[in-house]
Amino acid sequence: MKPIIKTENISRLYKMGTEIISALKSVSIEINKGEYVAFMGPSGSGKSTLMNIVGCLDTPTGGSYELKGQDVSHMNESALAEVRNKEIGFVFQTFNLLPRASSLDNVALPLVYAGIGKKEREAKALKALESVGLGSRANHKPNELSGGQRQRVAIARALVNDPSIILADEPTGNLDTRTSYDIMSIFKELHDQGNTIIMVTHEDDIAHYSHRIVRLRDGLIESDIENDDIRDPAYEKSLLPAE
């Protein structure tokens, strides 16, 4: 089986004034369809830079990156944007929702960029909201939702285009423990349905919901191991004291 993601010796240099910062140094990784992977590491380890390259938000300075067999390493911004919108669903720590738009309109946004008509957009967006248990909140704006509900809207938006990969950047970073378990349960369900999930986190306990943990340090892969201690968020939530 051909990997859905394949990087070969990718590096990323940034120029800050007169200084050259090496954020990634010769990173090679393969991820297959249907995997659930965590990129882990302390601040400055290179995990966010790797996520940005894998998510087609940035291009490597050196090496190559193939997404579904297509070399995207040297694409221009408009070509990258097209690949991004078609193949990747993003879930950010800060939700990144439009404050004046309804949940439905926020979720439908990637479909606007894809040129899909209004009726089909709304039907797909509603289906995505229903898949995360928020069909009844379609007309609510972000300020009328809890943090956990806002993150569910962000997940629905990530799903609406049926992407090849769901990329989650610190998806529970702004949430309390109970809500974090709910969000990680959604990711578990998505993985069980065959979705490819890549999660970026600096928290060891969150990384252990994934099936494979890639640890980065100083721009290099320190370890890449199968997780033999996969945690179950629903079980962990059941251990919390009653509200």
MARKOL-966203 format. One line per field, with one value per atom (N, C-alpha, C): x, y, z; residue number from 1. Coordinates in pm, whole numbers, plus 50000, padded with zeros to 5 digits. Example, Ala and Ser with C-alpha at 12.3 -4.5 7.8 and 13.67 -1.06 7.14 Angstrom:
! residues 2
x: 51319, 51230, 51320, 51285, 51367, 51290 .
y: 49431, 49550, 49670, 49775, 49894, 50003 .
z: 50780, 50780, 50780, 50708, 50714, 50787 .
nr: 1, 1, 1, 2, 2, 2 .
***
This chain:
! residues 243
x: 50085, 50000, 50088, 50056, 50134, 50097, 50196, 50161, 50086, 49997, 49921, 50010, 50106, 50203, 50343, 50431, 50569, 50664, 50743, 50845, 50983, 51070, 51207, 51306, 51373, 51481, 51438, 51315, 51273, 51340, 51374, 51430, 51354, 51359, 51295, 51381, 51430, 51512, 51430, 51448, 51385, 51495, 51480, 51576, 51514, 51578, 51531, 51642, 51628, 51735, 51856, 51968, 52089, 52105, 52013, 52026, 51943, 51999, 51927, 51881, 51751, 51695, 51660, 51712, 51683, 51571, 51447, 51331, 51317, 51348, 51348, 51478, 51531, 51659, 51646, 51626, 51626, 51527, 51399, 51294, 51228, 51232, 51167, 51061, 50940, 50828, 50728, 50666, 50558, 50436, 50319, 50193, 50094, 50035, 49940, 49798, 49712, 49570, 49512, 49433, 49366, 49448, 49569, 49650, 49605, 49635, 49607, 49741, 49801, 49939, 49944, 50028, 50053, 50196, 50209, 50341, 50359, 50463, 50483, 50619, 50628, 50758, 50741, 50848, 50841, 50837, 50812, 50813, 50948, 50945, 51071, 51126, 51051, 51100, 51087, 50998, 50976, 50843, 50765, 50638, 50538, 50530, 50436, 50482, 50613, 50667, 50637, 50654, 50623, 50475, 50390, 50246, 50213, 50275, 50248, 50286, 50396, 50438, 50345, 50316, 50224, 50086, 50045, 49915, 49916, 50028, 50040, 50019, 50050, 50049, 50186, 50285, 50423, 50492, 50605, 50682, 50821, 50882, 51016, 51123, 51230, 51345, 51423, 51429, 51499, 51422, 51452, 51384, 51252, 51176, 51050, 50935, 50815, 50693, 50589, 50546, 50440, 50313, 50202, 50071, 49987, 49949, 49874, 49946, 50078, 50158, 50191, 50142, 50168, 50273, 50378, 50483, 50432, 50417, 50365, 50475, 50599, 50710, 50733, 50712, 50750, 50632, 50512, 50393, 50386, 50324, 50302, 50182, 50158, 50057, 49916, 49879, 49743, 49723, 49826, 49817, 49809, 49889, 49885, 49748, 49690, 49559, 49454, 49465, 49369, 49382, 49506, 49532, 49481, 49513, 49471, 49321, 49249, 49103, 49039, 49102, 49046, 49084, 49206, 49261, 49273, 49270, 49304, 49197, 49158, 49066, 49143, 49136, 49213, 49125, 49178, 49115, 49220, 49193, 49291, 49253, 49353, 49332, 49237, 49248, 49167, 49039, 49003, 48879, 48876, 48925, 48929, 48793, 48690, 48556, 48528, 48445, 48404, 48299, 48325, 48237, 48095, 48078, 47944, 47867, 47928, 47863, 47803, 47694, 47632, 47722, 47690, 47764, 47759, 47639, 47620, 47711, 47715, 47797, 47946, 47985, 48125, 48167, 48080, 48112, 48114, 48027, 48016, 48130, 48211, 48312, 48406, 48462, 48549, 48477, 48345, 48267, 48246, 48245, 48239, 48364, 48481, 48608, 48612, 48541, 48541, 48441, 48365, 48273, 48144, 48105, 47983, 47863, 47750, 47631, 47571, 47493, 47443, 47361, 47270, 47182, 47262, 47356, 47440, 47532, 47584, 47671, 47599, 47478, 47402, 47367, 47332, 47299, 47422, 47538, 47661, 47704, 47691, 47731, 47643, 47514, 47422, 47454, 47484, 47520, 47647, 47745, 47870, 47842, 47756, 47720, 47647, 47559, 47488, 47584, 47690, 47787, 47865, 47868, 47936, 47833, 47707, 47602, 47556, 47572, 47536, 47435, 47358, 47258, 47161, 47128, 47032, 47092, 47222, 47290, 47333, 47274, 47318, 47311, 47209, 47192, 47254, 47324, 47389, 47525, 47558, 47690, 47789, 47920, 48019, 48001, 47962, 47949, 47826, 47743, 47627, 47654, 47780, 47819, 47926, 47933, 48040, 48170, 48282, 48412, 48411, 48352, 48346, 48260, 48150, 48064, 48135, 48210, 48285, 48388, 48452, 48550, 48480, 48358, 48282, 48248, 48212, 48186, 48313, 48428, 48555, 48584, 48549, 48569, 48474, 48349, 48253, 48303, 48360, 48416, 48531, 48613, 48725, 48677, 48559, 48506, 48427, 48379, 48275, 48318, 48447, 48498, 48540, 48511, 48561, 48711, 48791, 48934, 49008, 49127, 49212, 49270, 49297, 49365, 49295, 49280, 49236, 49357, 49392, 49507, 49455, 49491, 49443, 49561, 49562, 49673, 49630, 49683, 49649, 49496, 49419, 49273, 49202, 49269, 49205, 49273, 49362, 49442, 49362, 49243, 49162, 49040, 49041, 48921, 48946, 48840, 48854, 48861, 48891, 48916, 48797, 48680, 48561, 48533, 48542, 48518, 48627, 48750, 48861, 48832, 48778, 48744, 48638, 48540, 48435, 48495, 48586, 48648, 48735, 48811, 48896, 48811, 48691, 48599, 48554, 48534, 48495, 48609, 48733, 48847, 48859, 48832, 48835, 48731, 48610, 48504, 48544, 48603, 48645, 48751, 48844, 48948, 48886, 48791, 48723, 48650, 48609, 48538, 48635, 48766, 48866, 48937, 48911, 48979, 49125, 49210, 49350, 49360, 49416, 49422, 49566, 49608, 49738, 49713, 49762, 49738, 49872, 49878, 49999, 49973, 50060, 50041, 50173, 50179, 50296, 50259, 50133, 50086, 50091, 50164, 50184, 50052, 49963, 49838, 49750, 49751, 49671, 49732, 49864, 49930, 49892, 49864, 49834, 49693, 49616, 49491, 49519, 49634, 49669, 49727, 49747, 49800, 49950, 50003, 50146, 50195, 50308, 50360, 50497, 50505, 50630, 50680, 50793, 50849, 50959, 50947, 51050, 51128, 51253, 51337, 51443, 51457, 51559, 51553, 51429, 51412, 51435, 51453, 51476, 51375, 51350, 51265, 51348, 51303, 51374, 51330, 51201, 51149, 51017, 50986, 50863, 50815, 50718, 50680, 50529, 50490, 50350, 50314, 50197, 50153, 50087, 50150, 50093, 50009, 49981, 49900, 49793, 49708, 49607, 49499, 49477, 49378, 49240, 49138, 48999, 48935, 48907, 48856, 48719, 48634, 48501, 48515, 48607, 48632, 48689, 48782, 48844, 48742, 48652, 48548, 48456, 48431, 48342, 48400, 48531, 48596, 48590, 48550, 48542, 48426, 48440, 48328, 48207, 48088, 47967, 47961, 47908, 47900, 47794 .
y: 49879, 50000, 50125, 50217, 50341, 50434, 50495, 50587, 50710, 50760, 50880, 51004, 50995, 51102, 51043, 51106, 51059, 51179, 51199, 51304, 51237, 51297, 51245, 51357, 51344, 51438, 51584, 51613, 51753, 51836, 51958, 52055, 52186, 52268, 52400, 52501, 52599, 52707, 52835, 52914, 53046, 53148, 53263, 53372, 53472, 53495, 53595, 53698, 53809, 53909, 53852, 53845, 53789, 53641, 53591, 53454, 53357, 53238, 53131, 53029, 53008, 52911, 52783, 52671, 52542, 52473, 52490, 52436, 52286, 52239, 52095, 52059, 51941, 51897, 51754, 51736, 51603, 51506, 51536, 51453, 51367, 51235, 51141, 51064, 51062, 50996, 50945, 50832, 50780, 50754, 50795, 50772, 50711, 50599, 50528, 50575, 50549, 50582, 50509, 50584, 50524, 50521, 50577, 50581, 50696, 50682, 50785, 50815, 50928, 50959, 51087, 51088, 51211, 51258, 51388, 51453, 51518, 51477, 51524, 51589, 51678, 51737, 51869, 51914, 52041, 52158, 52276, 52397, 52410, 52439, 52453, 52322, 52213, 52081, 52063, 52141, 52127, 52063, 52026, 51955, 52042, 52170, 52260, 52287, 52299, 52319, 52197, 52078, 51955, 51949, 51987, 51989, 52087, 52205, 52306, 52257, 52180, 52127, 52014, 51922, 51811, 51865, 51977, 52037, 52133, 52141, 52227, 52375, 52412, 52553, 52616, 52530, 52575, 52473, 52511, 52417, 52399, 52282, 52260, 52338, 52371, 52434, 52332, 52209, 52101, 51971, 51872, 51742, 51746, 51636, 51628, 51580, 51620, 51578, 51536, 51411, 51359, 51337, 51393, 51374, 51295, 51174, 51084, 51067, 51053, 51029, 51152, 51268, 51393, 51475, 51515, 51595, 51738, 51779, 51913, 52006, 51957, 52032, 52170, 52184, 52310, 52380, 52348, 52414, 52560, 52641, 52781, 52789, 52906, 52923, 52886, 52924, 52895, 52745, 52676, 52530, 52461, 52510, 52454, 52473, 52592, 52622, 52526, 52492, 52400, 52260, 52214, 52082, 52081, 52187, 52201, 52188, 52263, 52268, 52134, 52063, 51936, 51818, 51818, 51698, 51704, 51824, 51836, 51910, 51854, 51921, 51962, 52090, 52143, 52164, 52126, 52158, 52228, 52354, 52434, 52449, 52473, 52494, 52610, 52715, 52836, 52837, 52723, 52701, 52771, 52898, 52975, 52983, 53014, 53030, 53178, 53203, 53342, 53383, 53488, 53520, 53560, 53621, 53669, 53568, 53455, 53355, 53244, 53186, 53074, 52951, 52852, 52724, 52667, 52670, 52614, 52684, 52818, 52893, 52871, 52859, 52829, 52695, 52595, 52460, 52457, 52535, 52534, 52608, 52682, 52769, 52697, 52580, 52514, 52480, 52460, 52427, 52549, 52668, 52794, 52803, 52778, 52783, 52677, 52566, 52456, 52482, 52591, 52628, 52547, 52494, 52412, 52503, 52475, 52559, 52562, 52666, 52693, 52578, 52523, 52418, 52295, 52253, 52136, 52166, 52290, 52332, 52316, 52370, 52368, 52226, 52142, 52002, 51929, 51950, 51885, 51937, 52069, 52130, 52080, 52068, 52018, 51873, 51793, 51653, 51643, 51730, 51731, 51773, 51873, 51916, 51804, 51734, 51623, 51511, 51492, 51386, 51412, 51540, 51572, 51611, 51578, 51599, 51742, 51824, 51966, 52011, 51917, 51955, 52060, 52055, 52150, 52288, 52302, 52430, 52496, 52454, 52501, 52652, 52716, 52860, 52943, 52878, 52949, 53003, 53122, 53180, 53133, 53145, 53094, 53145, 53273, 53326, 53270, 53195, 53131, 52984, 52943, 52804, 52794, 52679, 52653, 52625, 52622, 52591, 52456, 52356, 52223, 52221, 52296, 52303, 52375, 52480, 52551, 52457, 52373, 52280, 52175, 52135, 52041, 52103, 52232, 52302, 52300, 52324, 52324, 52185, 52080, 51943, 51917, 51962, 51946, 52017, 52136, 52210, 52132, 52068, 51988, 51867, 51815, 51694, 51720, 51842, 51869, 51837, 51844, 51818, 51674, 51585, 51446, 51443, 51506, 51518, 51385, 51378, 51260, 51253, 51370, 51378, 51481, 51448, 51547, 51583, 51711, 51761, 51840, 51797, 51862, 51919, 52050, 52119, 52152, 52079, 52098, 52110, 52010, 52027, 52042, 52005, 52019, 52126, 52204, 52301, 52404, 52441, 52545, 52488, 52357, 52292, 52231, 52221, 52155, 52004, 51932, 51787, 51710, 51738, 51664, 51686, 51812, 51845, 51785, 51782, 51721, 51575, 51503, 51362, 51350, 51441, 51439, 51458, 51555, 51585, 51468, 51409, 51295, 51174, 51163, 51055, 51071, 51197, 51222, 51179, 51214, 51173, 51021, 50956, 50808, 50752, 50807, 50763, 50786, 50904, 50935, 50836, 50802, 50704, 50567, 50529, 50400, 50390, 50506, 50510, 50508, 50505, 50494, 50623, 50731, 50858, 50854, 50924, 50942, 51066, 51051, 51163, 51187, 51313, 51354, 51463, 51440, 51533, 51587, 51716, 51778, 51816, 51771, 51801, 51801, 51876, 51866, 51789, 51742, 51671, 51520, 51454, 51311, 51234, 51277, 51201, 51211, 51328, 51344, 51259, 51255, 51174, 51027, 50982, 50839, 50797, 50889, 50849, 50801, 50840, 50800, 50657, 50603, 50466, 50465, 50582, 50592, 50729, 50731, 50857, 50887, 51002, 51049, 51165, 51143, 51248, 51323, 51456, 51541, 51617, 51641, 51724, 51792, 51922, 51999, 51976, 51967, 51956, 51819, 51721, 51583, 51488, 51373, 51271, 51196, 51206, 51139, 50993, 50969, 50832, 50828, 50709, 50688, 50548, 50540, 50408, 50386, 50261, 50224, 50243, 50297, 50318, 50190, 50125, 50001, 50026, 50155, 50191, 50292, 50250, 50341, 50366, 50493, 50529, 50546, 50520, 50531, 50651, 50759, 50881, 50861, 50777, 50754, 50686, 50589, 50520, 50618, 50701, 50796, 50898, 50940, 51033, 50971, 50840, 50770, 50765, 50786, 50782, 50917, 51022, 51154, 51157, 51237, 51251, 51313, 51277, 51332, 51482, 51550, 51698, 51742 .
z: 50000, 50000, 50000, 49910, 49899, 50014, 50081, 50191, 50141, 50225, 50190, 50206, 50300, 50327, 50323, 50249, 50244, 50234, 50336, 50329, 50323, 50243, 50233, 50261, 50373, 50411, 50403, 50449, 50441, 50549, 50511, 50606, 50589, 50691, 50681, 50754, 50679, 50735, 50736, 50840, 50848, 50872, 50806, 50827, 50923, 51035, 51133, 51151, 51082, 51083, 51011, 51082, 51021, 51058, 51140, 51189, 51103, 51080, 51011, 51115, 51123, 51217, 51141, 51188, 51126, 51205, 51158, 51231, 51210, 51090, 51061, 50993, 51028, 50972, 50920, 50792, 50731, 50797, 50784, 50843, 50735, 50756, 50665, 50741, 50686, 50755, 50652, 50682, 50598, 50686, 50636, 50709, 50610, 50650, 50563, 50588, 50491, 50504, 50625, 50703, 50819, 50947, 50943, 51067, 51157, 51285, 51386, 51453, 51415, 51453, 51535, 51636, 51713, 51686, 51651, 51648, 51785, 51854, 51990, 52006, 52102, 52131, 52203, 52270, 52341, 52243, 52295, 52214, 52144, 52014, 51939, 51885, 51901, 51856, 51704, 51641, 51498, 51463, 51566, 51539, 51463, 51499, 51428, 51286, 51266, 51131, 51045, 51102, 51028, 50994, 51090, 51064, 50952, 50953, 50851, 50711, 50704, 50574, 50530, 50623, 50593, 50553, 50617, 50589, 50471, 50399, 50281, 50315, 50440, 50478, 50454, 50431, 50412, 50322, 50264, 50181, 50241, 50222, 50279, 50203, 50274, 50211, 50129, 50181, 50110, 50127, 50041, 50048, 49972, 49982, 49906, 49994, 49955, 50025, 49923, 49933, 49846, 49927, 49877, 49937, 49837, 49874, 49785, 49651, 49658, 49538, 49456, 49498, 49424, 49499, 49427, 49491, 49509, 49635, 49663, 49718, 49716, 49779, 49721, 49591, 49525, 49460, 49507, 49451, 49492, 49406, 49445, 49539, 49594, 49699, 49651, 49529, 49483, 49461, 49411, 49393, 49529, 49624, 49760, 49824, 49804, 49862, 49808, 49680, 49619, 49680, 49695, 49756, 49899, 49971, 50112, 50127, 50045, 50058, 50022, 49930, 49883, 49973, 50022, 50085, 50238, 50296, 50438, 50516, 50628, 50720, 50844, 50879, 50993, 51116, 51231, 51360, 51444, 51481, 51554, 51701, 51782, 51926, 51952, 51871, 51893, 51809, 51753, 51678, 51541, 51537, 51410, 51340, 51416, 51359, 51331, 51230, 51200, 51304, 51382, 51495, 51457, 51339, 51302, 51217, 51187, 51102, 51188, 51141, 51212, 51205, 51288, 51283, 51142, 51082, 50948, 50847, 50852, 50756, 50781, 50908, 50938, 50880, 50898, 50849, 50696, 50633, 50487, 50416, 50492, 50432, 50332, 50366, 50267, 50137, 50145, 50025, 49937, 50000, 49923, 49835, 49898, 49823, 49714, 49737, 49638, 49525, 49537, 49430, 49427, 49542, 49549, 49576, 49508, 49518, 49658, 49685, 49820, 49878, 49799, 49850, 49894, 49809, 49840, 49958, 49961, 50073, 50205, 50211, 50337, 50380, 50282, 50313, 50369, 50305, 50351, 50488, 50507, 50634, 50748, 50721, 50824, 50860, 50758, 50781, 50868, 50839, 50918, 51062, 51081, 51217, 51291, 51221, 51285, 51325, 51247, 51277, 51406, 51450, 51577, 51685, 51659, 51759, 51774, 51670, 51681, 51575, 51522, 51422, 51472, 51601, 51658, 51683, 51664, 51688, 51557, 51446, 51314, 51299, 51362, 51345, 51456, 51550, 51659, 51614, 51662, 51635, 51743, 51714, 51811, 51954, 51971, 52108, 52181, 52110, 52172, 52204, 52186, 52207, 52315, 52379, 52477, 52401, 52474, 52411, 52341, 52408, 52348, 52223, 52225, 52106, 51991, 52024, 51920, 51855, 51938, 51882, 51796, 51833, 51751, 51615, 51616, 51489, 51404, 51467, 51394, 51336, 51410, 51360, 51242, 51255, 51145, 51019, 51037, 50922, 50859, 50944, 50893, 50814, 50850, 50787, 50659, 50641, 50541, 50398, 50371, 50236, 50215, 50311, 50306, 50278, 50364, 50334, 50349, 50288, 50302, 50443, 50500, 50630, 50718, 50845, 50943, 51028, 51028, 51105, 51225, 51343, 51465, 51543, 51560, 51629, 51772, 51869, 52012, 52028, 51983, 51975, 52109, 52220, 52351, 52436, 52375, 52449, 52527, 52476, 52542, 52614, 52639, 52693, 52830, 52912, 53041, 53022, 53130, 53121, 53065, 53117, 53075, 52925, 52883, 52742, 52653, 52703, 52628, 52598, 52696, 52674, 52563, 52564, 52461, 52321, 52310, 52180, 52135, 52228, 52190, 52154, 52211, 52174, 52028, 51986, 51847, 51753, 51790, 51706, 51700, 51811, 51812, 51715, 51719, 51627, 51480, 51455, 51318, 51270, 51359, 51323, 51301, 51388, 51372, 51238, 51186, 51056, 50937, 50966, 50860, 50824, 50898, 50870, 50913, 50837, 50874, 50961, 51080, 51174, 51217, 51208, 51261, 51363, 51482, 51592, 51641, 51663, 51716, 51861, 51950, 52092, 52166, 52276, 52364, 52490, 52497, 52616, 52596, 52684, 52673, 52682, 52773, 52790, 52666, 52600, 52477, 52364, 52356, 52251, 52262, 52383, 52404, 52359, 52303, 52237, 52095, 52041, 51904, 51905, 51786, 51774, 51743, 51711, 51677, 51724, 51789, 51844, 51783, 51716, 51656, 51742, 51808, 51895, 51821, 51826, 51763, 51868, 51839, 51925, 51837, 51853, 51780, 51629, 51576, 51431, 51373, 51459, 51413, 51477, 51412, 51474, 51577, 51701, 51811, 51822, 51803, 51804, 51727, 51676, 51599, 51634, 51726, 51780, 51777, 51767, 51783, 51930, 51956, 52094, 52145, 52243, 52296, 52422, 52448, 52564, 52521, 52424, 52369, 52473, 52502, 52604, 52542, 52624, 52580, 52650, 52575, 52640, 52707, 52649, 52709, 52845, 52853, 52980, 53084, 53041, 53133, 53183, 53094, 53136, 53240, 53225, 53320, 53461, 53474, 53605, 53679, 53604, 53665, 53766, 53874, 53966, 53896, 53936, 53875, 53892, 53792, 53797, 53897 .
nr: 1, 1, 1, 2, 2, 2, 3, 3, 3, 4, 4, 4, 5, 5, 5, 6, 6, 6, 7, 7, 7, 8, 8, 8, 9, 9, 9, 10, 10, 10, 11, 11, 11, 12, 12, 12, 13, 13, 13, 14, 14, 14, 15, 15, 15, 16, 16, 16, 17, 17, 17, 18, 18, 18, 19, 19, 19, 20, 20, 20, 21, 21, 21, 22, 22, 22, 23, 23, 23, 24, 24, 24, 25, 25, 25, 26, 26, 26, 27, 27, 27, 28, 28, 28, 29, 29, 29, 30, 30, 30, 31, 31, 31, 32, 32, 32, 33, 33, 33, 34, 34, 34, 35, 35, 35, 36, 36, 36, 37, 37, 37, 38, 38, 38, 39, 39, 39, 40, 40, 40, 41, 41, 41, 42, 42, 42, 43, 43, 43, 44, 44, 44, 45, 45, 45, 46, 46, 46, 47, 47, 47, 48, 48, 48, 49, 49, 49, 50, 50, 50, 51, 51, 51, 52, 52, 52, 53, 53, 53, 54, 54, 54, 55, 55, 55, 56, 56, 56, 57, 57, 57, 58, 58, 58, 59, 59, 59, 60, 60, 60, 61, 61, 61, 62, 62, 62, 63, 63, 63, 64, 64, 64, 65, 65, 65, 66, 66, 66, 67, 67, 67, 68, 68, 68, 69, 69, 69, 70, 70, 70, 71, 71, 71, 72, 72, 72, 73, 73, 73, 74, 74, 74, 75, 75, 75, 76, 76, 76, 77, 77, 77, 78, 78, 78, 79, 79, 79, 80, 80, 80, 81, 81, 81, 82, 82, 82, 83, 83, 83, 84, 84, 84, 85, 85, 85, 86, 86, 86, 87, 87, 87, 88, 88, 88, 89, 89, 89, 90, 90, 90, 91, 91, 91, 92, 92, 92, 93, 93, 93, 94, 94, 94, 95, 95, 95, 96, 96, 96, 97, 97, 97, 98, 98, 98, 99, 99, 99, 100, 100, 100, 101, 101, 101, 102, 102, 102, 103, 103, 103, 104, 104, 104, 105, 105, 105, 106, 106, 106, 107, 107, 107, 108, 108, 108, 109, 109, 109, 110, 110, 110, 111, 111, 111, 112, 112, 112, 113, 113, 113, 114, 114, 114, 115, 115, 115, 116, 116, 116, 117, 117, 117, 118, 118, 118, 119, 119, 119, 120, 120, 120, 121, 121, 121, 122, 122, 122, 123, 123, 123, 124, 124, 124, 125, 125, 125, 126, 126, 126, 127, 127, 127, 128, 128, 128, 129, 129, 129, 130, 130, 130, 131, 131, 131, 132, 132, 132, 133, 133, 133, 134, 134, 134, 135, 135, 135, 136, 136, 136, 137, 137, 137, 138, 138, 138, 139, 139, 139, 140, 140, 140, 141, 141, 141, 142, 142, 142, 143, 143, 143, 144, 144, 144, 145, 145, 145, 146, 146, 146, 147, 147, 147, 148, 148, 148, 149, 149, 149, 150, 150, 150, 151, 151, 151, 152, 152, 152, 153, 153, 153, 154, 154, 154, 155, 155, 155, 156, 156, 156, 157, 157, 157, 158, 158, 158, 159, 159, 159, 160, 160, 160, 161, 161, 161, 162, 162, 162, 163, 163, 163, 164, 164, 164, 165, 165, 165, 166, 166, 166, 167, 167, 167, 168, 168, 168, 169, 169, 169, 170, 170, 170, 171, 171, 171, 172, 172, 172, 173, 173, 173, 174, 174, 174, 175, 175, 175, 176, 176, 176, 177, 177, 177, 178, 178, 178, 179, 179, 179, 180, 180, 180, 181, 181, 181, 182, 182, 182, 183, 183, 183, 184, 184, 184, 185, 185, 185, 186, 186, 186, 187, 187, 187, 188, 188, 188, 189, 189, 189, 190, 190, 190, 191, 191, 191, 192, 192, 192, 193, 193, 193, 194, 194, 194, 195, 195, 195, 196, 196, 196, 197, 197, 197, 198, 198, 198, 199, 199, 199, 200, 200, 200, 201, 201, 201, 202, 202, 202, 203, 203, 203, 204, 204, 204, 205, 205, 205, 206, 206, 206, 207, 207, 207, 208, 208, 208, 209, 209, 209, 210, 210, 210, 211, 211, 211, 212, 212, 212, 213, 213, 213, 214, 214, 214, 215, 215, 215, 216, 216, 216, 217, 217, 217, 218, 218, 218, 219, 219, 219, 220, 220, 220, 221, 221, 221, 222, 222, 222, 223, 223, 223, 224, 224, 224, 225, 225, 225, 226, 226, 226, 227, 227, 227, 228, 228, 228, 229, 229, 229, 230, 230, 230, 231, 231, 231, 232, 232, 232, 233, 233, 233, 234, 234, 234, 235, 235, 235, 236, 236, 236, 237, 237, 237, 238, 238, 238, 239, 239, 239, 240, 240, 240, 241, 241, 241, 242, 242, 242, 243, 243, 243 .
***
